[in-house]
């Protein structure tokens, strides 16, 4: 949850919406056997754009 809570889309939400969204995510994760114990691997893909001045 600490990682998910730092995503840009969550950070810009109003506090009430942020709390509700994170609550739904917590409930979903608790309901899945692969994530119910608390810790799990969250694969992440990072995109990089390199710009070169001509």
HTML snippet that shows the backbone in 3Dmol.js (N, CA, C, O; Angstrom):
<script src="https://3Dmol.org/build/3Dmol-min.js"></script>
<div id="view" style="width:600px;height:400px;position:relative"></div>
<script>
const pdb = `
ATOM      1  N   UNK A   1       0.814  -1.183   0.000  1.00  0.00           N
ATOM      2  CA  UNK A   1       0.000   0.000   0.000  1.00  0.00           C
ATOM      3  C   UNK A   1       0.863   1.253   0.000  1.00  0.00           C
ATOM      4  O   UNK A   1       0.479   2.270  -0.578  1.00  0.00           O
ATOM      5  N   UNK A   2       2.011   1.189   0.636  1.00  0.00           N
ATOM      6  CA  UNK A   2       2.875   2.366   0.673  1.00  0.00           C
ATOM      7  C   UNK A   2       3.313   2.763  -0.734  1.00  0.00           C
ATOM      8  O   UNK A   2       3.373   3.950  -1.055  1.00  0.00           O
ATOM      9  N   UNK A   3       3.618   1.783  -1.567  1.00  0.00           N
ATOM     10  CA  UNK A   3       4.028   2.080  -2.940  1.00  0.00           C
ATOM     11  C   UNK A   3       2.853   2.601  -3.754  1.00  0.00           C
ATOM     12  O   UNK A   3       2.991   3.585  -4.480  1.00  0.00           O
ATOM     13  N   UNK A   4       1.712   1.957  -3.643  1.00  0.00           N
ATOM     14  CA  UNK A   4       0.530   2.365  -4.404  1.00  0.00           C
ATOM     15  C   UNK A   4       0.108   3.782  -4.019  1.00  0.00           C
ATOM     16  O   UNK A   4      -0.306   4.562  -4.877  1.00  0.00           O
ATOM     17  N   UNK A   5       0.211   4.113  -2.749  1.00  0.00           N
ATOM     18  CA  UNK A   5      -0.200   5.436  -2.273  1.00  0.00           C
ATOM     19  C   UNK A   5       0.685   6.559  -2.796  1.00  0.00           C
ATOM     20  O   UNK A   5       0.303   7.727  -2.721  1.00  0.00           O
ATOM     21  N   UNK A   6       1.865   6.225  -3.328  1.00  0.00           N
ATOM     22  CA  UNK A   6       2.758   7.267  -3.846  1.00  0.00           C
ATOM     23  C   UNK A   6       2.615   7.482  -5.351  1.00  0.00           C
ATOM     24  O   UNK A   6       3.324   8.312  -5.920  1.00  0.00           O
ATOM     25  N   UNK A   7       1.727   6.765  -5.997  1.00  0.00           N
ATOM     26  CA  UNK A   7       1.523   6.932  -7.442  1.00  0.00           C
ATOM     27  C   UNK A   7       0.882   8.297  -7.702  1.00  0.00           C
ATOM     28  O   UNK A   7       0.051   8.755  -6.918  1.00  0.00           O
ATOM     29  N   UNK A   8       1.266   8.936  -8.794  1.00  0.00           N
ATOM     30  CA  UNK A   8       0.814  10.296  -9.103  1.00  0.00           C
ATOM     31  C   UNK A   8      -0.706  10.413  -9.125  1.00  0.00           C
ATOM     32  O   UNK A   8      -1.259  11.389  -8.619  1.00  0.00           O
ATOM     33  N   UNK A   9      -1.380   9.433  -9.703  1.00  0.00           N
ATOM     34  CA  UNK A   9      -2.838   9.494  -9.786  1.00  0.00           C
ATOM     35  C   UNK A   9      -3.505   9.527  -8.434  1.00  0.00           C
ATOM     36  O   UNK A   9      -4.546  10.160  -8.264  1.00  0.00           O
ATOM     37  N   UNK A  10      -2.918   8.854  -7.476  1.00  0.00           N
ATOM     38  CA  UNK A  10      -3.466   8.837  -6.118  1.00  0.00           C
ATOM     39  C   UNK A  10      -3.098  10.129  -5.386  1.00  0.00           C
ATOM     40  O   UNK A  10      -3.922  10.694  -4.666  1.00  0.00           O
ATOM     41  N   UNK A  11      -1.882  10.584  -5.568  1.00  0.00           N
ATOM     42  CA  UNK A  11      -1.412  11.777  -4.853  1.00  0.00           C
ATOM     43  C   UNK A  11      -2.209  13.038  -5.180  1.00  0.00           C
ATOM     44  O   UNK A  11      -2.344  13.915  -4.327  1.00  0.00           O
ATOM     45  N   UNK A  12      -2.736  13.144  -6.395  1.00  0.00           N
ATOM     46  CA  UNK A  12      -3.455  14.362  -6.780  1.00  0.00           C
ATOM     47  C   UNK A  12      -4.945  14.308  -6.444  1.00  0.00           C
ATOM     48  O   UNK A  12      -5.658  15.289  -6.654  1.00  0.00           O
ATOM     49  N   UNK A  13      -5.422  13.183  -5.928  1.00  0.00           N
ATOM     50  CA  UNK A  13      -6.842  13.058  -5.560  1.00  0.00           C
ATOM     51  C   UNK A  13      -7.136  13.880  -4.306  1.00  0.00           C
ATOM     52  O   UNK A  13      -6.261  14.054  -3.459  1.00  0.00           O
ATOM     53  N   UNK A  14      -8.350  14.380  -4.187  1.00  0.00           N
ATOM     54  CA  UNK A  14      -8.755  14.983  -2.917  1.00  0.00           C
ATOM     55  C   UNK A  14      -8.648  13.920  -1.810  1.00  0.00           C
ATOM     56  O   UNK A  14      -8.803  12.728  -2.075  1.00  0.00           O
ATOM     57  N   UNK A  15      -8.386  14.353  -0.584  1.00  0.00           N
ATOM     58  CA  UNK A  15      -8.119  13.426   0.522  1.00  0.00           C
ATOM     59  C   UNK A  15      -9.215  12.380   0.718  1.00  0.00           C
ATOM     60  O   UNK A  15      -8.919  11.205   0.935  1.00  0.00           O
ATOM     61  N   UNK A  16     -10.470  12.798   0.644  1.00  0.00           N
ATOM     62  CA  UNK A  16     -11.574  11.840   0.821  1.00  0.00           C
ATOM     63  C   UNK A  16     -11.562  10.773  -0.264  1.00  0.00           C
ATOM     64  O   UNK A  16     -11.738   9.589   0.023  1.00  0.00           O
ATOM     65  N   UNK A  17     -11.357  11.183  -1.496  1.00  0.00           N
ATOM     66  CA  UNK A  17     -11.316  10.240  -2.614  1.00  0.00           C
ATOM     67  C   UNK A  17     -10.103   9.317  -2.495  1.00  0.00           C
ATOM     68  O   UNK A  17     -10.187   8.124  -2.783  1.00  0.00           O
ATOM     69  N   UNK A  18      -8.989   9.880  -2.070  1.00  0.00           N
ATOM     70  CA  UNK A  18      -7.774   9.098  -1.868  1.00  0.00           C
ATOM     71  C   UNK A  18      -8.010   8.006  -0.815  1.00  0.00           C
ATOM     72  O   UNK A  18      -7.654   6.847  -1.027  1.00  0.00           O
ATOM     73  N   UNK A  19      -8.611   8.383   0.316  1.00  0.00           N
ATOM     74  CA  UNK A  19      -8.907   7.414   1.379  1.00  0.00           C
ATOM     75  C   UNK A  19      -9.843   6.317   0.887  1.00  0.00           C
ATOM     76  O   UNK A  19      -9.633   5.141   1.182  1.00  0.00           O
ATOM     77  N   UNK A  20     -10.867   6.697   0.142  1.00  0.00           N
ATOM     78  CA  UNK A  20     -11.834   5.717  -0.371  1.00  0.00           C
ATOM     79  C   UNK A  20     -11.167   4.775  -1.380  1.00  0.00           C
ATOM     80  O   UNK A  20     -11.390   3.565  -1.346  1.00  0.00           O
ATOM     81  N   UNK A  21     -10.363   5.326  -2.262  1.00  0.00           N
ATOM     82  CA  UNK A  21      -9.678   4.511  -3.271  1.00  0.00           C
ATOM     83  C   UNK A  21      -8.719   3.529  -2.617  1.00  0.00           C
ATOM     84  O   UNK A  21      -8.719   2.345  -2.953  1.00  0.00           O
ATOM     85  N   UNK A  22      -7.902   4.009  -1.687  1.00  0.00           N
ATOM     86  CA  UNK A  22      -6.952   3.127  -1.003  1.00  0.00           C
ATOM     87  C   UNK A  22      -7.691   2.073  -0.177  1.00  0.00           C
ATOM     88  O   UNK A  22      -7.215   0.944  -0.054  1.00  0.00           O
ATOM     89  N   UNK A  23      -8.834   2.423   0.384  1.00  0.00           N
ATOM     90  CA  UNK A  23      -9.646   1.452   1.111  1.00  0.00           C
ATOM     91  C   UNK A  23     -10.146   0.343   0.195  1.00  0.00           C
ATOM     92  O   UNK A  23     -10.129  -0.829   0.571  1.00  0.00           O
ATOM     93  N   UNK A  24     -10.590   0.706  -1.001  1.00  0.00           N
ATOM     94  CA  UNK A  24     -11.036  -0.312  -1.971  1.00  0.00           C
ATOM     95  C   UNK A  24      -9.880  -1.210  -2.404  1.00  0.00           C
ATOM     96  O   UNK A  24     -10.047  -2.421  -2.551  1.00  0.00           O
ATOM     97  N   UNK A  25      -8.716  -0.612  -2.606  1.00  0.00           N
ATOM     98  CA  UNK A  25      -7.549  -1.401  -2.995  1.00  0.00           C
ATOM     99  C   UNK A  25      -7.157  -2.352  -1.866  1.00  0.00           C
ATOM    100  O   UNK A  25      -6.856  -3.518  -2.120  1.00  0.00           O
ATOM    101  N   UNK A  26      -7.155  -1.863  -0.608  1.00  0.00           N
ATOM    102  CA  UNK A  26      -6.843  -2.726   0.539  1.00  0.00           C
ATOM    103  C   UNK A  26      -7.812  -3.896   0.623  1.00  0.00           C
ATOM    104  O   UNK A  26      -7.398  -5.034   0.847  1.00  0.00           O
ATOM    105  N   UNK A  27      -9.095  -3.623   0.445  1.00  0.00           N
ATOM    106  CA  UNK A  27     -10.110  -4.679   0.507  1.00  0.00           C
ATOM    107  C   UNK A  27      -9.896  -5.700  -0.605  1.00  0.00           C
ATOM    108  O   UNK A  27     -10.004  -6.904  -0.375  1.00  0.00           O
ATOM    109  N   UNK A  28      -9.595  -5.227  -1.793  1.00  0.00           N
ATOM    110  CA  UNK A  28      -9.339  -6.142  -2.908  1.00  0.00           C
ATOM    111  C   UNK A  28      -8.128  -7.026  -2.610  1.00  0.00           C
ATOM    112  O   UNK A  28      -8.191  -8.244  -2.772  1.00  0.00           O
ATOM    113  N   UNK A  29      -7.030  -6.415  -2.176  1.00  0.00           N
ATOM    114  CA  UNK A  29      -5.819  -7.184  -1.890  1.00  0.00           C
ATOM    115  C   UNK A  29      -6.049  -8.194  -0.765  1.00  0.00           C
ATOM    116  O   UNK A  29      -5.514  -9.302  -0.811  1.00  0.00           O
ATOM    117  N   UNK A  30      -6.831  -7.826   0.231  1.00  0.00           N
ATOM    118  CA  UNK A  30      -7.123  -8.738   1.339  1.00  0.00           C
ATOM    119  C   UNK A  30      -7.977  -9.917   0.881  1.00  0.00           C
ATOM    120  O   UNK A  30      -7.944 -10.984   1.495  1.00  0.00           O
ATOM    121  N   UNK A  31      -8.736  -9.732  -0.188  1.00  0.00           N
ATOM    122  CA  UNK A  31      -9.628 -10.791  -0.667  1.00  0.00           C
ATOM    123  C   UNK A  31      -8.947 -11.801  -1.584  1.00  0.00           C
ATOM    124  O   UNK A  31      -9.530 -12.840  -1.895  1.00  0.00           O
ATOM    125  N   UNK A  32      -7.738 -11.515  -2.017  1.00  0.00           N
ATOM    126  CA  UNK A  32      -7.027 -12.400  -2.943  1.00  0.00           C
ATOM    127  C   UNK A  32      -6.028 -13.260  -2.177  1.00  0.00           C
ATOM    128  O   UNK A  32      -5.257 -12.732  -1.375  1.00  0.00           O
ATOM    129  N   UNK A  33      -6.025 -14.571  -2.405  1.00  0.00           N
ATOM    130  CA  UNK A  33      -5.106 -15.432  -1.658  1.00  0.00           C
ATOM    131  C   UNK A  33      -3.633 -15.083  -1.864  1.00  0.00           C
ATOM    132  O   UNK A  33      -2.827 -15.248  -0.948  1.00  0.00           O
ATOM    133  N   UNK A  34      -3.272 -14.604  -3.054  1.00  0.00           N
ATOM    134  CA  UNK A  34      -1.872 -14.304  -3.326  1.00  0.00           C
ATOM    135  C   UNK A  34      -1.388 -13.015  -2.672  1.00  0.00           C
ATOM    136  O   UNK A  34      -0.181 -12.785  -2.598  1.00  0.00           O
ATOM    137  N   UNK A  35      -2.296 -12.171  -2.199  1.00  0.00           N
ATOM    138  CA  UNK A  35      -1.897 -10.909  -1.563  1.00  0.00           C
ATOM    139  C   UNK A  35      -2.451 -10.748  -0.154  1.00  0.00           C
ATOM    140  O   UNK A  35      -2.130  -9.771   0.521  1.00  0.00           O
ATOM    141  N   UNK A  36      -3.262 -11.669   0.296  1.00  0.00           N
ATOM    142  CA  UNK A  36      -3.946 -11.538   1.593  1.00  0.00           C
ATOM    143  C   UNK A  36      -2.987 -11.511   2.781  1.00  0.00           C
ATOM    144  O   UNK A  36      -3.328 -10.950   3.822  1.00  0.00           O
ATOM    145  N   UNK A  37      -1.811 -12.095   2.656  1.00  0.00           N
ATOM    146  CA  UNK A  37      -0.877 -12.128   3.787  1.00  0.00           C
ATOM    147  C   UNK A  37      -0.165 -10.795   4.002  1.00  0.00           C
ATOM    148  O   UNK A  37       0.528 -10.623   5.005  1.00  0.00           O
ATOM    149  N   UNK A  38      -0.323  -9.863   3.088  1.00  0.00           N
ATOM    150  CA  UNK A  38       0.234  -8.531   3.294  1.00  0.00           C
ATOM    151  C   UNK A  38       1.339  -8.147   2.336  1.00  0.00           C
ATOM    152  O   UNK A  38       1.227  -7.124   1.660  1.00  0.00           O
ATOM    153  N   UNK A  39       2.393  -8.920   2.252  1.00  0.00           N
ATOM    154  CA  UNK A  39       3.497  -8.559   1.359  1.00  0.00           C
ATOM    155  C   UNK A  39       3.425  -9.388   0.088  1.00  0.00           C
ATOM    156  O   UNK A  39       3.086 -10.571   0.117  1.00  0.00           O
ATOM    157  N   UNK A  40       3.754  -8.741  -1.037  1.00  0.00           N
ATOM    158  CA  UNK A  40       3.735  -9.417  -2.323  1.00  0.00           C
ATOM    159  C   UNK A  40       4.629  -8.641  -3.284  1.00  0.00           C
ATOM    160  O   UNK A  40       4.964  -7.482  -3.042  1.00  0.00           O
ATOM    161  N   UNK A  41       5.003  -9.290  -4.363  1.00  0.00           N
ATOM    162  CA  UNK A  41       5.819  -8.659  -5.388  1.00  0.00           C
ATOM    163  C   UNK A  41       4.914  -7.882  -6.333  1.00  0.00           C
ATOM    164  O   UNK A  41       3.936  -8.420  -6.852  1.00  0.00           O
ATOM    165  N   UNK A  42       5.238  -6.637  -6.549  1.00  0.00           N
ATOM    166  CA  UNK A  42       4.481  -5.783  -7.461  1.00  0.00           C
ATOM    167  C   UNK A  42       5.374  -5.455  -8.650  1.00  0.00           C
ATOM    168  O   UNK A  42       6.232  -4.577  -8.558  1.00  0.00           O
ATOM    169  N   UNK A  43       5.175  -6.162  -9.780  1.00  0.00           N
ATOM    170  CA  UNK A  43       6.013  -5.869 -10.950  1.00  0.00           C
ATOM    171  C   UNK A  43       5.759  -4.442 -11.442  1.00  0.00           C
ATOM    172  O   UNK A  43       4.621  -3.975 -11.477  1.00  0.00           O
ATOM    173  N   UNK A  44       6.821  -3.777 -11.812  1.00  0.00           N
ATOM    174  CA  UNK A  44       6.688  -2.409 -12.300  1.00  0.00           C
ATOM    175  C   UNK A  44       7.462  -2.267 -13.600  1.00  0.00           C
ATOM    176  O   UNK A  44       8.537  -2.846 -13.761  1.00  0.00           O
ATOM    177  N   UNK A  45       6.919  -1.509 -14.507  1.00  0.00           N
ATOM    178  CA  UNK A  45       7.557  -1.228 -15.777  1.00  0.00           C
ATOM    179  C   UNK A  45       7.845   0.272 -15.825  1.00  0.00           C
ATOM    180  O   UNK A  45       6.958   1.091 -15.587  1.00  0.00           O
ATOM    181  N   UNK A  46       9.063   0.612 -16.128  1.00  0.00           N
ATOM    182  CA  UNK A  46       9.451   2.015 -16.192  1.00  0.00           C
ATOM    183  C   UNK A  46       9.743   2.383 -17.639  1.00  0.00           C
ATOM    184  O   UNK A  46      10.511   1.701 -18.318  1.00  0.00           O
ATOM    185  N   UNK A  47       9.138   3.443 -18.099  1.00  0.00           N
ATOM    186  CA  UNK A  47       9.405   3.941 -19.439  1.00  0.00           C
ATOM    187  C   UNK A  47      10.319   5.150 -19.361  1.00  0.00           C
ATOM    188  O   UNK A  47      10.171   5.993 -18.476  1.00  0.00           O
ATOM    189  N   UNK A  48      11.255   5.235 -20.279  1.00  0.00           N
ATOM    190  CA  UNK A  48      12.211   6.336 -20.289  1.00  0.00           C
ATOM    191  C   UNK A  48      12.221   6.961 -21.668  1.00  0.00           C
ATOM    192  O   UNK A  48      12.243   6.255 -22.676  1.00  0.00           O
ATOM    193  N   UNK A  49      12.207   8.260 -21.717  1.00  0.00           N
ATOM    194  CA  UNK A  49      12.280   8.999 -22.972  1.00  0.00           C
ATOM    195  C   UNK A  49      13.535   9.857 -22.925  1.00  0.00           C
ATOM    196  O   UNK A  49      13.708  10.680 -22.027  1.00  0.00           O
ATOM    197  N   UNK A  50      14.394   9.655 -23.890  1.00  0.00           N
ATOM    198  CA  UNK A  50      15.623  10.450 -23.956  1.00  0.00           C
ATOM    199  C   UNK A  50      15.514  11.418 -25.114  1.00  0.00           C
ATOM    200  O   UNK A  50      15.195  11.032 -26.238  1.00  0.00           O
ATOM    201  N   UNK A  51      15.779  12.672 -24.829  1.00  0.00           N
ATOM    202  CA  UNK A  51      15.700  13.701 -25.862  1.00  0.00           C
ATOM    203  C   UNK A  51      17.094  14.276 -26.049  1.00  0.00           C
ATOM    204  O   UNK A  51      17.808  14.550 -25.084  1.00  0.00           O
ATOM    205  N   UNK A  52      17.457  14.449 -27.287  1.00  0.00           N
ATOM    206  CA  UNK A  52      18.772  14.991 -27.594  1.00  0.00           C
ATOM    207  C   UNK A  52      18.618  16.283 -28.377  1.00  0.00           C
ATOM    208  O   UNK A  52      17.918  16.327 -29.389  1.00  0.00           O
ATOM    209  N   UNK A  53      19.259  17.308 -27.914  1.00  0.00           N
ATOM    210  CA  UNK A  53      19.200  18.598 -28.604  1.00  0.00           C
ATOM    211  C   UNK A  53      20.054  18.526 -29.862  1.00  0.00           C
ATOM    212  O   UNK A  53      21.191  18.054 -29.835  1.00  0.00           O
ATOM    213  N   UNK A  54      19.487  19.002 -30.962  1.00  0.00           N
ATOM    214  CA  UNK A  54      20.257  19.030 -32.238  1.00  0.00           C
ATOM    215  C   UNK A  54      20.902  20.365 -32.462  1.00  0.00           C
ATOM    216  O   UNK A  54      21.579  20.562 -33.471  1.00  0.00           O
TER     217      UNK A  54
END
`;
const viewer = $3Dmol.createViewer("view");
viewer.addModel(pdb, "pdb");
viewer.setStyle({}, {cartoon: {color: "spectrum"}});
viewer.zoomTo();
viewer.render();
</script>
